[in-house]
Amino acid sequence: MALPQEKLFTTEDIYALPDGRRAELIDGRIYDMAPPNTIHQRISSALHVAIYQYVKSNHGTCEVFAAPFAVFLNKDNRTYVEPDISVICDKDKIDDMGCNGAPDWVIEIVSPSDSHRDYGIKLFKYRTAGVREYWIVNPVTRTVTVYDFENESGTNQYTFDDAIPVRIYNDLVICMTKLLS
């Protein structure tokens, strides 16, 4: 007797969800997303503005997007994520639907209901898809975990008070406490 098969979903299923229901699709499995709270939105806004202003003032070619912004991570119909912040330097990856492939830099702001996804499933997916740098910002512990996948320099953990170097830019440093004050 064969074991029952789990139904695998596609991006068509994501787009067919009722209005207002937020979800991501990872390897054919749908993960519901809770609405972000106020501190989450403050952090997201501050990071988006700081990174956008840095890129613009340095005449950079990368684009910065805040969620909701579709990332078709594996260029297939089985994985659709909405990172809190996506920095994409290859304009060929961007179309009217979102980003097709791995962003260069992804920032996720941890929500209590889905921290396991940011620290586990998404960490693996972002690394294997080719994301160069991945930040996990945790408002509860006031920490930022930085993964430099491009240089394999390992994992670094910072507090909100630390000056955090951005790996994809040699001269950008972010201090969360200063950013949020």
C-alpha positions in Angstrom: 0.0 0.0 0.0 1.4 3.4 -1.0 1.8 6.2 1.6 -0.5 9.2 1.1 1.2 12.0 -0.8 1.1 15.5 0.5 -0.4 17.9 -2.0 2.2 20.2 -3.5 1.0 23.8 -4.3 2.2 26.2 -6.9 2.2 30.0 -7.3 -1.2 29.7 -9.0 -2.5 28.5 -5.6 -0.9 31.5 -3.9 -2.5 34.0 -6.3 -5.8 32.2 -5.8 -5.8 32.8 -2.0 -8.6 35.1 -0.7 -7.9 38.8 -0.6 -6.1 39.7 2.6 -4.6 36.2 3.3 -0.8 36.5 3.2 1.2 33.4 2.6 4.5 32.2 1.2 5.2 29.0 -0.8 8.4 27.0 -0.2 9.0 23.9 -2.1 5.3 23.5 -2.8 4.2 24.0 0.8 2.1 27.0 1.8 3.1 28.9 5.0 0.6 31.5 6.3 2.0 34.8 7.4 0.7 36.8 10.3 0.2 40.6 9.8 3.3 42.5 10.9 3.2 44.3 14.2 4.2 48.0 14.8 7.9 47.4 15.7 8.3 45.1 12.7 7.0 47.9 10.4 9.2 50.5 12.1 12.3 48.4 11.5 11.3 47.5 8.0 10.7 51.2 7.1 13.9 52.4 8.7 16.0 49.7 7.0 14.3 50.3 3.6 14.9 54.1 3.8 18.5 53.8 4.9 19.5 51.3 2.2 17.6 53.1 -0.5 19.2 56.4 0.4 22.6 54.7 0.5 22.2 53.2 -3.0 20.8 56.4 -4.4 23.4 58.7 -2.9 26.2 56.4 -4.3 24.6 56.2 -7.7 24.2 52.5 -7.3 22.5 50.2 -9.7 20.8 47.9 -7.1 17.1 48.3 -6.3 15.6 48.0 -2.8 12.1 46.6 -2.2 10.1 46.2 0.9 7.5 43.5 1.5 5.1 42.7 0.0 7.4 42.0 -3.0 7.3 38.7 -4.7 10.5 36.7 -5.0 10.3 33.6 -7.2 13.5 32.3 -5.6 14.1 29.2 -7.7 12.7 30.6 -10.9 10.0 28.0 -10.7 6.3 27.8 -9.6 7.0 26.0 -6.3 8.7 28.7 -4.3 7.4 32.2 -3.7 8.6 34.3 -0.8 8.2 37.9 0.4 11.3 38.9 2.3 10.9 42.0 4.4 13.7 43.7 2.4 15.1 42.6 -0.9 18.1 44.2 -2.5 18.5 43.2 -6.2 21.5 44.2 -8.3 20.8 42.3 -11.5 18.0 44.3 -13.2 17.3 41.3 -15.5 15.8 39.5 -12.5 13.1 42.1 -12.0 9.9 42.2 -13.9 6.3 43.3 -13.3 5.6 40.3 -11.1 8.7 40.7 -8.8 12.1 39.1 -8.7 13.0 35.9 -10.6 15.9 34.4 -8.9 17.9 35.2 -5.8 18.2 38.8 -4.5 21.7 39.8 -3.5 20.7 40.8 0.0 17.7 39.6 2.0 16.5 40.9 5.4 13.9 39.1 7.4 12.5 40.7 10.5 11.5 37.9 12.9 7.9 37.5 13.9 7.2 35.3 16.9 4.9 33.1 14.9 7.4 32.3 12.2 10.9 32.5 13.7 11.6 28.8 12.9 11.0 29.6 9.2 13.5 32.5 9.1 16.2 30.7 11.1 15.7 27.3 9.4 13.8 26.8 6.1 14.5 30.2 4.6 18.1 30.2 5.7 18.6 27.0 3.7 16.6 28.2 0.7 18.3 31.6 0.5 21.8 30.0 0.8 21.2 27.4 -1.9 19.4 29.8 -4.2 22.4 32.1 -4.4 21.5 35.0 -2.0 24.8 36.7 -1.2 23.9 38.1 2.2 21.1 37.3 4.6 20.2 39.2 7.8 17.7 38.0 10.4 16.6 41.0 12.6 15.1 39.9 15.9 13.2 42.7 17.7 12.6 40.7 20.8 16.3 39.8 21.5 17.5 43.0 19.8 20.0 41.1 17.7 20.9 40.8 14.0 22.3 37.6 12.7 24.3 38.1 9.5 25.1 35.3 7.1 27.7 36.1 4.4 27.1 33.4 1.9 29.3 34.9 -0.8 32.5 35.0 1.2 31.7 32.0 3.4 32.9 34.2 6.4 30.4 32.4 8.6 27.7 33.7 10.9 28.1 36.9 12.9 25.7 38.0 15.6 25.3 41.7 16.5 23.2 43.6 19.0 21.1 46.6 17.9 23.8 48.9 19.4 26.6 47.5 17.2 27.8 49.0 14.0 26.9 46.2 11.5 29.0 46.1 8.3 27.0 45.3 5.2 29.0 42.7 3.2 27.8 43.5 -0.3 28.8 47.1 0.2 32.3 47.9 1.5 31.4 51.3 3.1 27.8 50.8 4.5 27.5 50.2 8.2 24.1 50.0 10.0 23.4 50.6 13.7 19.9 49.5 14.4 19.6 51.7 17.6 20.6 54.8 15.7 18.4 53.9 12.8 15.4 53.6 15.1 16.0 56.7 17.2 
